[in-house]
């Protein structure tokens, strides 16, 4: 029948059959591919489930290691590692739950594993919190409770159970898929072309897999080369040493340090590479790191005439079984840094000793006027300790007021900032100490500049001038007052008379000058002694001051002579009344060392402008008037003595 068909029909049939066979091959091939892909998907799903559960376990172990490292060393790097591991645990748990969402049994295991992981992470977090609050001992107590609860054992057990079930599910699905695959292969045996197509397709899949593997291997080689390049350019010795103390990795800095090739180092023991002396020095640290402890230490290496300083960190490599498999060693050459630190320390010590030794108070601030240093003298004068004042504004610690007006004085540091030059404090300034006491000070402020001339802070130097000011006041007082009676002396009186003359001329007023001389003072001085005479003069001075107005001036001329300046007198009668009042007070008996003493006083008066318009004329006329009156008293007394009784 086929032979009777025309060529066109034969070709059509052949093409149709060929097309049918092609479609059939395509369908069977598609079924075969789906079967393979389903097997691959189940296998991949199983691997993903196993991988994510292993990640949960490993991340929990990493978190536990980070926690242990932080509790043992207190370093924030371990705390950061711990926190990162916790974040990865949460991600892995969510991923695992998503992978087994279609399996009720595995979903239940996911919930169980999630609860166990949450409990474990909660205890890790609680231990860190207790360490921060109460220290290592309290944290270790909680840590021991965690170990006793064996939560990690429960997690491992649940992970193993999940893996066992997943493998069982995967094996069942793969077995079913294999049966279908064999049926498809049988069909392919009936269709040579289809079989050939399947072989070619399989070959293509194999080639694709090989290509992917080669690409992955290339990436791994490139990654290893990059890691090697990074570690070789780190200016530190980086090695990995296994449990047998043999080198398994070393960077270029390591081999250059010991003058050996990398091949000659790898596989050798620490004792062979480091030498007996250096190995003996680090042996104790090696034992500690093999016990699971992170070790940091400084060491000194003597190479001929050269002394080198190194800082090393030994980091344990802890496996999933909790055993230390080896450790990473990182060592930095800190010789230059040590030299700089020593130089800076010595310079700092020298400056500190200098500032502590000087007698002036020294205070420094940053560019914002915040205090960063007080020497002991400054602490004593302000009442602020350095630790308390550090970081405070300058005006809070250095509270300065004007001694006369009691108003706050602009801080010299603020003036210096505004004017850009060295500024000294006003001479009448007072420092209010922290306890409220007042201290007279003098100070100056100047900028502190770096090497480039930029202002990086300010320095104030001040001193206590209370005694100096008090001495100056005493000396000024003594220069214008009598040392015995503390009355104004002749120099101060002349100045006040000159001022009073100017006022009287301007206001058209009058004033009087009284020249006073004590009667019978010489007899008292000779009979009772100079001490009694001095005591008498003091009492006389007190009575003279009480006899006149507060605005008037009483002055001791010298010996037993006194001067009185009466301001703004109304007339001669008022002056005469004041003189009589003085005479009456002075005549009242005195008690000197148990002796009753009687004296009198002779007063000469001159009035401005009647008796003179300058101080010298007024004093001379008052003196002359006093002597005339004194002579008159003497003549009267002599005449009385000459009369018959």
C-alpha positions in Angstrom: 0.0 0.0 0.0 2.8 2.4 0.9 4.5 1.4 -2.4 1.4 2.4 -4.4 1.5 5.8 -2.9 2.9 8.6 -4.9 6.2 10.0 -4.1 4.6 13.1 -2.7 2.4 11.0 -0.5 5.3 8.8 0.6 7.3 11.9 1.4 4.3 13.2 3.3 3.8 10.0 5.2 7.5 9.8 5.9 7.4 13.4 7.0 4.3 12.7 9.0 5.7 9.6 10.6 8.9 11.4 11.1 7.1 14.3 12.6 5.1 11.9 14.8 8.3 10.2 15.8 9.9 13.5 16.4 6.9 14.6 18.5 6.9 11.2 20.3 10.6 11.5 20.9 10.1 15.0 22.1 7.3 13.9 24.4 9.2 10.9 25.8 12.4 13.0 26.0 10.4 15.7 27.8 9.0 13.1 30.3 12.6 11.8 30.7 13.9 15.2 31.4 11.1 16.0 33.9 11.9 12.7 35.6 15.5 13.6 35.9 14.7 17.1 37.0 12.3 15.8 39.7 15.0 13.5 41.0 17.5 16.4 40.9 15.0 18.7 42.7 14.4 16.2 45.4 18.1 15.6 45.8 18.7 19.4 45.8 15.9 19.8 48.3 17.4 17.2 50.5 20.8 18.8 50.3 19.3 22.2 51.1 17.5 20.9 54.1 20.6 19.1 55.4 22.7 22.2 54.6 20.4 24.6 56.3 20.1 22.4 59.4 23.8 22.1 59.5 24.1 25.9 59.2 21.7 26.3 62.2 23.9 24.1 64.2 27.2 25.7 63.0 25.9 29.2 63.5 24.8 28.4 67.1 28.2 27.0 67.7 29.8 30.2 66.2 27.5 32.3 68.5 28.5 30.2 71.4 32.2 30.6 70.5 31.7 34.4 70.1 29.9 34.5 73.5 32.7 32.5 75.2 35.4 34.7 73.6 33.6 37.8 74.8 33.1 36.5 78.3 36.8 35.4 78.6 38.4 38.5 76.9 35.8 41.2 77.0 36.7 42.1 73.4 34.0 43.7 71.3 35.2 41.8 68.2 33.9 38.5 69.8 30.6 40.3 70.7 30.3 41.4 67.0 31.0 37.8 65.9 28.3 36.5 68.4 25.7 39.0 67.1 26.4 38.2 63.5 26.0 34.4 64.2 22.7 35.1 66.0 21.5 36.9 62.9 22.5 34.0 60.7 20.7 31.5 63.0 17.5 33.5 62.6 17.9 33.5 58.8 18.7 29.8 58.7 15.6 29.0 60.8 13.3 30.9 58.5 14.9 29.3 55.5 14.5 25.8 57.0 10.8 26.4 57.9 10.2 27.5 54.3 11.9 24.4 52.8 9.8 22.0 54.8 6.5 23.9 54.7 4.9 21.2 52.5 5.8 18.4 55.0 3.7 18.4 58.2 6.2 16.1 60.0 9.2 18.2 59.0 7.3 21.5 59.8 6.8 20.2 63.3 10.5 19.4 63.6 11.1 23.0 62.3 9.0 24.4 65.1 10.8 22.2 67.6 14.2 23.1 66.3 13.2 26.8 66.3 12.2 26.6 70.0 15.4 24.8 70.9 17.5 27.4 69.1 15.5 30.3 70.7 16.1 28.8 74.1 19.8 28.4 73.3 20.1 32.0 72.0 18.2 33.3 75.0 20.6 31.7 77.4 23.6 33.0 75.4 22.1 36.5 75.5 21.3 36.2 79.2 24.9 35.1 80.0 26.3 38.2 78.1 23.8 40.5 79.9 24.8 39.0 83.3 28.5 39.4 82.4 28.0 43.1 81.6 26.0 43.6 84.8 27.8 41.3 87.4 31.0 40.1 85.9 32.6 36.9 84.7 31.8 34.7 87.7 28.0 35.3 87.4 28.1 34.7 83.7 30.1 31.5 84.1 27.5 30.3 86.6 24.8 30.8 84.1 27.0 29.3 81.4 27.4 26.1 83.5 23.6 25.9 83.8 23.4 26.1 80.0 26.0 23.3 79.7 24.2 21.2 82.2 20.9 21.6 80.2 22.7 20.2 77.1 20.7 22.3 74.7 23.2 21.9 71.9 22.9 18.1 72.3 19.2 18.4 71.9 19.7 20.6 68.8 22.1 18.1 67.3 19.7 15.3 68.0 16.8 17.2 66.3 19.0 18.1 63.3 20.0 14.4 63.0 16.3 13.4 63.1 15.4 15.9 60.4 18.3 14.7 58.2 17.2 11.0 58.7 13.6 11.8 57.7 14.7 13.9 54.8 16.9 11.2 53.5 14.1 8.7 53.8 11.6 10.9 51.9 14.2 11.6 49.3 15.1 7.9 48.9 11.4 7.1 48.4 10.9 9.7 45.7 14.1 8.9 43.9 13.1 5.2 43.9 9.8 6.0 42.3 11.4 8.3 39.8 13.9 5.6 38.9 11.1 3.1 38.1 9.6 5.6 35.7 12.9 6.3 34.3 13.5 2.7 33.5 10.1 2.5 31.6 11.1 5.5 29.6 14.5 3.9 28.8 12.6 0.8 27.6 10.6 3.0 25.2 13.8 4.6 24.0 15.1 1.1 23.2 12.2 0.8 20.7 13.1 4.0 19.1 16.7 4.2 18.0 16.5 7.7 17.0 14.8 8.6 20.3 17.5 6.7 22.1 20.2 8.5 20.2 18.5 11.8 21.0 18.4 10.8 24.6 22.1 9.9 24.5 22.9 13.2 22.9 20.8 15.0 25.5 22.5 13.1 28.3 25.8 13.9 26.8 24.9 17.6 26.7 23.9 17.5 30.3 27.2 15.8 31.2 29.2 18.4 29.3 27.2 21.2 30.9 27.9 19.8 34.4 31.6 19.3 33.6 31.7 22.9 32.4 30.1 24.2 35.6 32.5 22.2 37.7 35.4 23.7 35.8 34.1 27.2 36.3 33.6 26.5 40.0 37.1 25.2 40.3 38.5 28.3 38.6 36.6 30.5 41.0 37.9 28.6 43.9 41.5 29.0 42.6 40.9 32.7 42.0 39.5 33.1 45.5 42.4 31.3 47.1 44.8 33.5 45.1 43.0 36.6 46.3 43.2 35.4 49.9 46.8 34.6 49.5 47.5 38.1 48.0 45.7 39.8 50.8 47.5 37.9 53.6 50.8 38.4 51.8 50.4 42.1 51.8 49.3 42.4 55.4 52.3 43.7 57.5 51.9 41.0 60.0 52.8 37.4 60.6 49.8 35.2 59.8 49.9 31.4 60.3 47.7 28.4 61.0 49.0 25.7 63.3 47.3 22.4 63.8 46.9 20.3 66.9 50.3 18.7 66.4 51.9 22.2 66.4 52.7 22.0 62.7 52.4 24.9 60.3 49.5 24.4 57.7 49.5 28.0 56.4 51.8 30.9 56.5 51.9 34.2 54.6 54.9 35.9 52.9 55.7 38.0 56.0 56.2 34.8 58.0 58.7 33.2 55.6 60.6 36.5 55.2 60.8 36.9 58.9 62.5 33.6 59.4 64.4 33.6 56.1 62.9 30.4 54.8 60.7 29.4 51.9 57.0 28.6 52.3 57.6 24.9 51.3 60.2 24.6 54.1 57.9 26.0 56.7 54.6 24.1 56.0 54.5 20.8 57.8 57.3 21.8 60.2 56.7 22.1 64.0 56.8 25.4 65.9 60.0 24.3 67.7 61.8 23.6 64.4 60.8 27.0 62.8 61.0 29.3 65.9 63.9 27.8 67.7 64.2 26.6 71.2 64.4 30.0 72.9 61.4 31.6 71.2 59.4 28.3 71.5 60.0 28.2 75.2 58.8 31.8 75.6 55.4 31.1 73.8 54.9 27.6 75.0 52.6 28.7 77.8 50.4 30.7 75.4 50.2 27.7 73.0 48.9 25.5 75.8 46.3 28.1 76.7 45.0 28.4 73.2 44.8 24.7 72.8 42.6 24.7 75.9 40.2 26.9 73.9 41.3 30.3 75.3 41.9 33.3 73.1 45.3 34.6 74.0 46.9 38.1 73.4 50.3 39.0 74.6 53.4 41.2 73.9 56.8 39.7 73.4 60.3 41.0 73.0 62.7 39.3 70.5 66.4 40.0 70.6 68.1 39.5 67.2 71.8 40.3 67.6 72.1 44.0 68.6 68.4 44.6 67.6 65.5 44.4 70.0 62.1 43.9 68.5 58.7 44.1 70.1 55.7 42.1 68.9 52.0 41.9 69.7 50.5 38.5 69.1 47.0 37.0 69.1 46.3 33.3 69.2 42.8 32.4 68.1 41.6 28.8 68.7 40.0 26.9 65.8 37.2 25.0 67.5 35.4 22.2 65.5 31.8 21.2 65.5 32.6 18.6 68.2 33.9 21.4 70.5 37.5 20.2 70.2 40.3 22.6 69.3 41.7 21.6 65.9 44.4 24.2 65.9 44.8 27.9 66.1 45.4 31.0 64.0 48.4 33.2 65.0 48.6 36.9 64.0 51.7 38.8 65.2 52.5 42.5 64.5 55.9 44.2 64.8 55.2 47.1 67.1 58.8 48.2 67.7 58.3 51.6 66.1 55.1 52.1 67.9 56.7 51.2 71.2 59.5 53.7 70.6 57.0 56.5 69.7 54.9 55.6 72.8 57.9 55.7 75.0 59.0 59.1 73.6 55.5 60.5 74.0 55.2 59.1 77.5 58.6 60.6 78.6 57.6 64.0 77.1 54.2 63.8 78.7 55.8 62.9 82.1 58.4 65.7 81.7 55.6 68.3 80.9 53.4 67.0 83.7 56.2 67.2 86.3 57.0 70.7 85.1 53.4 71.9 85.3 53.0 70.2 88.7 56.2 71.8 90.0 55.6 75.5 89.1 53.9 77.7 91.7 51.4 79.2 89.3 48.0 77.7 88.4 47.9 76.3 84.8 44.6 75.5 83.0 44.3 74.4 79.4 41.2 74.0 77.2 40.3 72.8 73.7 39.4 75.2 70.9 35.8 75.3 72.2 36.9 76.6 75.6 36.3 73.2 77.4 38.8 72.3 80.1 41.1 69.4 79.5 43.8 70.0 82.1 44.3 71.5 85.6 47.6 71.3 87.5 47.5 70.9 91.3 47.8 74.6 92.0 44.8 75.3 89.7 42.8 72.5 91.4 43.5 74.1 94.8 42.7 77.6 93.7 39.4 76.8 91.9 38.2 74.0 94.2 37.7 71.7 91.1 39.6 68.5 90.6 40.8 67.7 87.1 38.5 64.7 86.7 35.5 66.8 87.7 36.4 69.9 85.6 37.4 67.9 82.5 35.1 68.8 79.6 33.3 71.7 81.4 33.1 75.2 79.9 35.9 77.5 81.2 33.4 80.0 82.7 31.9 77.3 84.9 35.2 76.6 86.6 36.9 80.0 86.4 34.3 82.4 87.8 35.8 85.9 87.9 34.3 89.1 89.3 35.4 92.7 89.8 36.5 93.3 93.4 34.8 96.7 93.6 31.7 96.5 91.5 31.1 92.7 92.2 30.1 92.3 88.5 31.2 89.3 86.5 34.4 90.0 84.5 34.8 88.8 80.9 37.0 85.7 81.0 40.5 86.5 79.5 40.2 83.4 77.3 37.1 84.9 75.7 39.0 88.2 75.2 41.9 86.3 73.7 39.7 84.5 71.2 38.1 87.8 70.2 41.3 89.9 70.0 43.7 87.2 68.8 46.5 88.1 71.2 47.7 87.4 74.8 45.4 89.0 77.3 46.0 89.7 81.0 43.3 89.9 83.6 42.4 93.2 85.3 44.3 93.8 88.5 41.2 94.1 90.7 39.8 90.7 89.8 38.6 88.1 92.2 38.2 84.3 91.6 35.1 82.8 93.2 36.2 79.3 94.3 33.8 76.3 94.1 33.0 76.6 97.8 32.3 80.4 97.6 35.6 81.7 98.9 37.2 84.6 97.1 40.8 84.8 95.9 42.5 87.8 94.3 44.2 86.7 91.1 46.2 87.8 88.2 46.3 85.8 85.0 46.9 85.8 81.2 45.6 83.6 78.3 47.4 82.5 75.2 46.7 80.2 72.3 48.2 76.7 71.9 49.2 76.0 68.3 50.2 72.9 66.4 53.1 72.5 64.0 51.1 74.2 61.2 50.3 77.2 63.4 46.6 76.2 63.8 45.1 76.9 67.2 44.3 73.6 68.9 43.5 75.0 72.4 44.2 77.7 74.9 46.3 78.0 78.1 45.6 80.2 81.1 48.2 80.9 83.8 47.1 82.6 87.0 48.3 83.1 90.5 47.0 84.1 94.0 47.9 87.7 94.6 45.8 88.1 97.8 48.8 88.5 100.1 50.6 90.8 97.6 47.5 93.0 97.3 47.0 93.0 101.1 50.6 94.0 101.6 50.3 96.8 99.0 47.2 98.1 100.8 48.9 97.9 104.2 52.0 99.7 102.8 49.7 102.4 101.2 47.9 102.8 104.5 51.1 103.0 106.4 52.4 105.7 104.0 49.5 107.9 104.8 48.7 107.0 108.5 50.4 107.3 111.8 51.8 104.0 113.0 50.8 104.5 116.6 47.2 106.0 116.4 46.3 104.9 112.9 45.2 108.5 112.2 46.0 110.1 108.9 49.5 111.6 108.9 50.7 115.1 107.7 51.0 114.0 104.0 47.4 112.7 103.8 46.1 115.8 105.7 47.9 118.1 103.2 46.2 116.2 100.3 42.8 116.5 102.0 43.3 120.2 102.7 44.2 120.8 99.1 41.0 118.9 98.0 38.9 120.9 100.5 40.3 124.2 99.3 39.3 123.3 95.7 35.8 122.4 96.9 35.5 125.5 99.1 36.5 127.8 96.2 34.0 126.2 93.9 31.1 126.2 96.4 32.1 129.5 98.2 32.2 127.7 101.6 34.5 127.9 104.6 36.5 125.4 106.6 38.8 125.4 109.6 42.2 123.9 110.6 42.8 123.2 114.3 46.3 122.8 115.6 46.2 120.8 118.9 49.0 120.4 121.4 48.6 118.3 124.6 49.4 120.0 127.9 51.5 118.2 130.6 52.1 115.2 128.3 55.9 115.4 128.8 55.4 114.9 132.6 53.3 111.8 132.0 55.9 110.4 129.5 58.7 111.1 131.9 57.0 109.8 135.0 55.1 106.8 133.7 57.3 105.8 130.8 57.0 105.9 127.0 54.6 102.9 126.9 52.2 104.8 129.1 52.7 107.9 126.9 51.9 105.8 123.8 48.7 104.4 125.5 47.7 108.0 126.4 48.2 109.2 122.8 45.9 106.4 121.5 43.2 107.4 123.9 43.5 111.0 123.0 43.2 110.1 119.3 40.0 108.2 120.0 38.5 111.1 121.9 39.5 113.6 119.1 37.8 111.4 116.5 34.6 111.1 118.6 34.5 114.9 119.1 34.2 115.8 115.4 32.0 114.8 112.5 32.6 111.7 110.4 33.4 113.9 107.4 36.1 115.8 109.3 39.7 114.6 109.5 41.8 114.1 112.6 45.6 113.8 112.0 48.6 113.2 114.2 51.3 115.8 113.5 53.9 114.0 115.6 54.8 113.7 119.3 51.8 115.1 121.2 50.6 117.4 118.3 47.4 116.7 116.4 45.6 118.5 113.5 41.9 118.6 112.9 40.3 119.6 109.5 36.7 120.8 109.9 34.8 120.8 106.6 32.1 123.3 105.6 31.9 125.4 108.9 29.1 127.9 109.2 31.0 130.5 111.2 33.6 131.2 113.8 31.2 130.4 116.6 30.7 126.8 115.4 34.5 126.4 115.2 34.9 127.7 118.7 32.2 125.3 120.0 34.0 122.4 118.4 37.3 123.5 120.0 35.7 123.7 123.4 34.1 120.3 123.0 37.5 118.9 122.2 39.0 120.6 125.2 36.4 119.2 127.5 36.8 115.6 126.2 40.6 115.7 126.5 40.5 117.1 130.0 38.5 114.1 131.3 41.0 112.0 133.4 42.6 108.9 131.8 43.4 105.6 133.4 46.8 104.4 132.4 48.2 101.2 133.9 46.1 101.8 137.0 47.1 105.5 137.3 44.8 108.4 136.9 46.3 110.9 134.4 45.2 114.5 133.9 46.2 116.5 130.8 44.9 119.4 128.9 45.0 120.6 125.3 45.8 123.9 123.6 44.1 124.5 120.2 45.1 127.0 117.5 42.6 127.8 114.8 42.8 129.1 111.3 39.8 129.6 108.9 39.7 129.5 105.1 39.9 132.0 103.5 40.3 134.5 106.4 43.6 133.1 107.6 45.0 131.7 104.3 44.0 130.4 101.0 46.7 127.6 100.7 47.4 124.7 103.0 50.8 125.9 104.2 49.4 129.3 105.3 46.5 127.7 107.1 48.8 125.3 109.0 51.3 128.0 109.9 48.6 130.4 111.2 46.9 127.6 113.2 50.4 126.7 114.6 51.1 130.3 115.5 47.7 130.7 117.1 48.3 127.6 119.2 51.7 128.9 120.4 50.3 132.3 121.3 47.6 130.6 123.3 50.1 128.3 124.9 52.3 131.3 125.9 49.4 133.1 127.3 48.5 130.0 129.5 52.1 129.8 130.6 52.2 133.6 131.6 48.9 133.2 133.4 50.2 130.2 135.3 53.4 132.0 136.2 51.6 135.1 137.4 49.4 132.9 139.6 52.5 131.3 141.1 53.9 134.7 141.9 50.9 135.9 143.9 51.1 135.7 147.8 49.1 133.1 149.4 
